[in-house]
Each structure stands twice: as structure tokens, then as C-alpha cells.
Amino acid sequence: MQIVFENADFVVCVKPQGVLSAADASGKPSMASLLAPRTVWPVHRLDREAGGLMVFAKSAQCAAKLSATVQSGAFYKEYLAVCEGMPPREGTWEDLLYHDRIKNKTYVVRRARAGVKKAKLSYRVLRVQDGCSVVAVRLFTGRTHQIRVQFASHGYPLCHTRCAQALLVAAALPARRQRLRF
């Protein structure tokens, strides 16, 4: 497990693909088990299939403060993804999403009803190669499977092939030195 930053209040680390953001009844590996013996609270989540930076608070009070910062928009999350096709160079999508907890599937729906939540993201295309696009995605809401569902519903399903992973790695390599601030 790679720890990028840690202080008395929180820890920033890299969540590997295939690991749960938070423990559940399945007993599958979770970030909490990888960060043990620390006791941590996730400030946000990543889908099991996704890998990337995550922030974990070391106390309930810190978790509440960091969560409020996320809700206010002062702390935002940006993701890299590879989608099929070539969406417009940049855009913002607002959709209504319904998450079926029994099937663990999320769907775009046309009208509000019980259990439906608004979802908003913006994206910009970073690179196009071999019929796929590498996109930087900023979430304004954090709905279950949001990126995957919204991109698919707009006609640009996400790619999960080795080629897509190679494109992501190439796009993530900094063209210049950048400083991360925490």
C-alpha cells in the first residue's frame, strides 16, 4: 500500500484496483484492513474496480469536517477514464440516476421518483487514440457507478481492456513536475 501523505488527522493513500473502499459483509479486502492498525473513516469512495488516491480521516470529527469540505465543493475529485468513441472536447452532464440496491446496478432515468438522485459531472478529453478517448472527469456529485453509467448513457461506454489501461498510464504521466498539496 502506497501512502502519499499522512499526518495526525488524515492519511492519503493509493487504493489498488479490486479492493473495497470500505469494509462490507463479504469479507473481501478493504482499505480499512490494508491501513490497519490505524482506525480510519473514508471521506469518499471509489468503485472496487477503480484505483486511485483516497483520503481517510483518523477520527470521526475529522471525517465530518472533510466530508463537509467535499460537499461545499472546496475539495473535489478528478478521475481519469478511457471511453469508447470521441465525445465533444469538453462538456457537463446532468442526469437522474436510480441505484437498485438488490442488483447493485445504477440506471439513468427520465423523471424523479423515490430513490432517484441528481448526478452531475464535467469532463475534458485529454487524448484520442485508436477510437478511444482518455478523459479527465470531475464529479460534482458522488453517485454509485456515476462515471460509468453517465458515460454509457451518453453513448461513450468506458473501456476496461489492457489497451485502455496503457492509455490511462500514458495520460497520467506528468508532462512537467507537479506538486501535490494537502
DRENFIMAR-669004 format. One record per residue (C-alpha): x, y, z. Coordinates in nm, 3 decimals. Layout:
BEGIN
<site px="X" py="Y" pz="Z"/>
...
This chain:
BEGIN
<site px="0.000" py="0.000" pz="0.000"/>
<site px="0.144" py="0.334" pz="-0.103"/>
<site px="0.091" py="0.618" pz="0.144"/>
<site px="0.124" py="0.956" pz="-0.028"/>
<site px="0.071" py="1.178" pz="0.277"/>
<site px="-0.008" py="1.125" pz="0.642"/>
<site px="-0.048" py="1.349" pz="0.945"/>
<site px="-0.227" py="1.328" pz="1.280"/>
<site px="-0.568" py="1.392" pz="1.121"/>
<site px="-0.581" py="1.201" pz="0.794"/>
<site px="-0.398" py="0.973" pz="0.551"/>
<site px="-0.387" py="0.993" pz="0.169"/>
<site px="-0.307" py="0.663" pz="0.000"/>
<site px="-0.338" py="0.479" pz="-0.330"/>
<site px="-0.631" py="0.236" pz="-0.340"/>
<site px="-0.543" py="-0.062" pz="-0.557"/>
<site px="-0.793" py="-0.189" pz="-0.813"/>
<site px="-1.011" py="-0.471" pz="-0.678"/>
<site px="-1.003" py="-0.350" pz="-0.317"/>
<site px="-1.318" py="-0.218" pz="-0.146"/>
<site px="-1.314" py="0.145" pz="-0.029"/>
<site px="-1.497" py="0.041" pz="0.288"/>
<site px="-1.540" py="-0.297" pz="0.453"/>
<site px="-1.864" py="-0.487" pz="0.394"/>
<site px="-2.011" py="-0.822" pz="0.493"/>
<site px="-1.834" py="-1.004" pz="0.205"/>
<site px="-1.505" py="-1.020" pz="0.394"/>
<site px="-1.317" py="-0.912" pz="0.078"/>
<site px="-1.006" py="-0.695" pz="0.123"/>
<site px="-1.085" py="-0.335" pz="0.209"/>
<site px="-0.883" py="-0.021" pz="0.258"/>
<site px="-0.953" py="-0.034" pz="0.632"/>
<site px="-0.784" py="-0.374" pz="0.654"/>
<site px="-0.489" py="-0.254" pz="0.445"/>
<site px="-0.447" py="0.055" pz="0.664"/>
<site px="-0.467" py="-0.139" pz="0.993"/>
<site px="-0.374" py="-0.094" pz="1.272"/>
<site px="-0.494" py="0.263" pz="1.204"/>
<site px="-0.865" py="0.323" pz="1.258"/>
<site px="-0.991" py="0.521" pz="0.959"/>
<site px="-1.309" py="0.670" pz="0.813"/>
<site px="-1.337" py="0.708" pz="0.433"/>
<site px="-1.401" py="1.066" pz="0.322"/>
<site px="-1.513" py="0.947" pz="-0.023"/>
<site px="-1.531" py="0.618" pz="-0.211"/>
<site px="-1.400" py="0.461" pz="-0.529"/>
<site px="-1.565" py="0.169" pz="-0.705"/>
<site px="-1.396" py="-0.164" pz="-0.636"/>
<site px="-1.269" py="-0.179" pz="-0.997"/>
<site px="-1.116" py="0.170" pz="-0.975"/>
<site px="-0.775" py="0.252" pz="-0.837"/>
<site px="-0.651" py="0.591" pz="-0.725"/>
<site px="-0.592" py="0.833" pz="-0.441"/>
<site px="-0.822" py="0.817" pz="-0.141"/>
<site px="-0.844" py="1.027" pz="0.173"/>
<site px="-0.916" py="0.863" pz="0.509"/>
<site px="-0.980" py="1.055" pz="0.829"/>
<site px="-0.830" py="0.929" pz="1.154"/>
<site px="-1.122" py="1.045" pz="1.368"/>
<site px="-1.497" py="1.085" pz="1.329"/>
<site px="-1.461" py="1.461" pz="1.383"/>
<site px="-1.205" py="1.493" pz="1.104"/>
<site px="-1.422" py="1.278" pz="0.877"/>
<site px="-1.718" py="1.511" pz="0.936"/>
<site px="-1.509" py="1.821" pz="0.859"/>
<site px="-1.354" py="1.671" pz="0.545"/>
<site px="-1.694" py="1.545" pz="0.425"/>
<site px="-1.836" py="1.897" pz="0.468"/>
<site px="-1.544" py="2.029" pz="0.262"/>
<site px="-1.625" py="1.779" pz="-0.014"/>
<site px="-1.994" py="1.879" pz="-0.005"/>
<site px="-1.906" py="2.250" pz="-0.029"/>
<site px="-1.702" py="2.193" pz="-0.344"/>
<site px="-1.375" py="2.317" pz="-0.192"/>
<site px="-1.235" py="1.963" pz="-0.214"/>
<site px="-1.308" py="1.800" pz="-0.545"/>
<site px="-1.230" py="1.471" pz="-0.711"/>
<site px="-1.092" py="1.429" pz="-1.060"/>
<site px="-1.067" py="1.093" pz="-1.231"/>
<site px="-0.906" py="0.961" pz="-1.548"/>
<site px="-1.103" py="0.719" pz="-1.761"/>
<site px="-1.093" py="0.574" pz="-2.112"/>
<site px="-1.415" py="0.567" pz="-2.311"/>
<site px="-1.509" py="0.429" pz="-2.650"/>
<site px="-1.556" py="0.689" pz="-2.922"/>
<site px="-1.485" py="1.059" pz="-2.921"/>
<site px="-1.713" py="1.279" pz="-2.711"/>
<site px="-1.703" py="1.657" pz="-2.765"/>
<site px="-1.374" py="1.808" pz="-2.633"/>
<site px="-1.541" py="1.904" pz="-2.305"/>
<site px="-1.882" py="1.905" pz="-2.150"/>
<site px="-2.105" py="1.885" pz="-1.845"/>
<site px="-2.371" py="1.620" pz="-1.800"/>
<site px="-2.659" py="1.630" pz="-1.553"/>
<site px="-2.871" py="1.317" pz="-1.527"/>
<site px="-3.110" py="1.149" pz="-1.288"/>
<site px="-2.973" py="0.821" pz="-1.151"/>
<site px="-3.151" py="0.537" pz="-0.978"/>
<site px="-2.947" py="0.277" pz="-0.789"/>
<site px="-3.108" py="-0.065" pz="-0.749"/>
<site px="-2.952" py="-0.192" pz="-0.425"/>
<site px="-3.067" py="-0.550" pz="-0.480"/>
<site px="-2.900" py="-0.580" pz="-0.822"/>
<site px="-2.623" py="-0.330" pz="-0.734"/>
<site px="-2.687" py="-0.156" pz="-1.066"/>
<site px="-2.733" py="0.210" pz="-1.142"/>
<site px="-2.950" py="0.343" pz="-1.425"/>
<site px="-3.018" py="0.680" pz="-1.586"/>
<site px="-3.390" py="0.754" pz="-1.560"/>
<site px="-3.605" py="1.025" pz="-1.718"/>
<site px="-3.806" py="1.152" pz="-1.420"/>
<site px="-3.769" py="1.198" pz="-1.048"/>
<site px="-3.925" py="0.942" pz="-0.816"/>
<site px="-3.837" py="0.773" pz="-0.487"/>
<site px="-3.470" py="0.678" pz="-0.478"/>
<site px="-3.370" py="0.889" pz="-0.780"/>
<site px="-3.085" py="1.135" pz="-0.732"/>
<site px="-2.937" py="1.410" pz="-0.948"/>
<site px="-2.589" py="1.342" pz="-1.082"/>
<site px="-2.355" py="1.598" pz="-1.233"/>
<site px="-2.009" py="1.568" pz="-1.383"/>
<site px="-1.788" py="1.761" pz="-1.621"/>
<site px="-1.520" py="1.616" pz="-1.844"/>
<site px="-1.248" py="1.716" pz="-2.086"/>
<site px="-1.083" py="1.499" pz="-2.348"/>
<site px="-0.708" py="1.468" pz="-2.292"/>
<site px="-0.613" py="1.230" pz="-2.570"/>
<site px="-0.770" py="1.034" pz="-2.856"/>
<site px="-0.616" py="0.714" pz="-2.988"/>
<site px="-0.744" py="0.408" pz="-3.175"/>
<site px="-1.110" py="0.506" pz="-3.142"/>
<site px="-1.088" py="0.565" pz="-2.767"/>
<site px="-1.064" py="0.885" pz="-2.565"/>
<site px="-0.883" py="0.950" pz="-2.239"/>
<site px="-1.099" py="1.186" pz="-2.035"/>
<site px="-1.045" py="1.377" pz="-1.713"/>
<site px="-1.371" py="1.369" pz="-1.517"/>
<site px="-1.472" py="1.597" pz="-1.231"/>
<site px="-1.759" py="1.482" pz="-1.013"/>
<site px="-1.992" py="1.736" pz="-0.857"/>
<site px="-2.194" py="1.453" pz="-0.701"/>
<site px="-2.071" py="1.115" pz="-0.591"/>
<site px="-2.332" py="0.863" pz="-0.701"/>
<site px="-2.273" py="0.488" pz="-0.717"/>
<site px="-2.114" py="0.394" pz="-1.054"/>
<site px="-2.177" py="0.753" pz="-1.169"/>
<site px="-1.896" py="0.792" pz="-1.424"/>
<site px="-1.954" py="0.454" pz="-1.584"/>
<site px="-2.331" py="0.498" pz="-1.606"/>
<site px="-2.331" py="0.857" pz="-1.731"/>
<site px="-2.068" py="0.794" pz="-1.998"/>
<site px="-2.251" py="0.482" pz="-2.121"/>
<site px="-2.586" py="0.661" pz="-2.130"/>
<site px="-2.438" py="0.937" pz="-2.345"/>
<site px="-2.300" py="0.680" pz="-2.591"/>
<site px="-1.939" py="0.655" pz="-2.467"/>
<site px="-1.904" py="0.337" pz="-2.257"/>
<site px="-1.586" py="0.302" pz="-2.053"/>
<site px="-1.316" py="0.064" pz="-2.175"/>
<site px="-1.163" py="-0.191" pz="-1.939"/>
<site px="-0.907" py="-0.352" pz="-2.170"/>
<site px="-0.529" py="-0.371" pz="-2.138"/>
<site px="-0.505" py="-0.116" pz="-2.418"/>
<site px="-0.728" py="0.121" pz="-2.218"/>
<site px="-0.509" py="0.075" pz="-1.911"/>
<site px="-0.200" py="0.158" pz="-2.116"/>
<site px="-0.367" py="0.476" pz="-2.244"/>
<site px="-0.451" py="0.576" pz="-1.886"/>
<site px="-0.095" py="0.523" pz="-1.768"/>
<site px="0.039" py="0.730" pz="-2.058"/>
<site px="-0.211" py="1.009" pz="-1.990"/>
<site px="-0.136" py="1.012" pz="-1.617"/>
<site px="0.236" py="1.064" pz="-1.663"/>
<site px="0.301" py="1.431" pz="-1.593"/>
<site px="0.438" py="1.638" pz="-1.878"/>
<site px="0.603" py="1.855" pz="-1.614"/>
<site px="0.673" py="1.833" pz="-1.244"/>
<site px="0.365" py="1.899" pz="-1.035"/>
<site px="0.332" py="1.947" pz="-0.663"/>
<site px="0.052" py="1.780" pz="-0.470"/>
<site px="-0.076" py="1.985" pz="-0.179"/>
<site px="-0.255" py="1.850" pz="0.126"/>
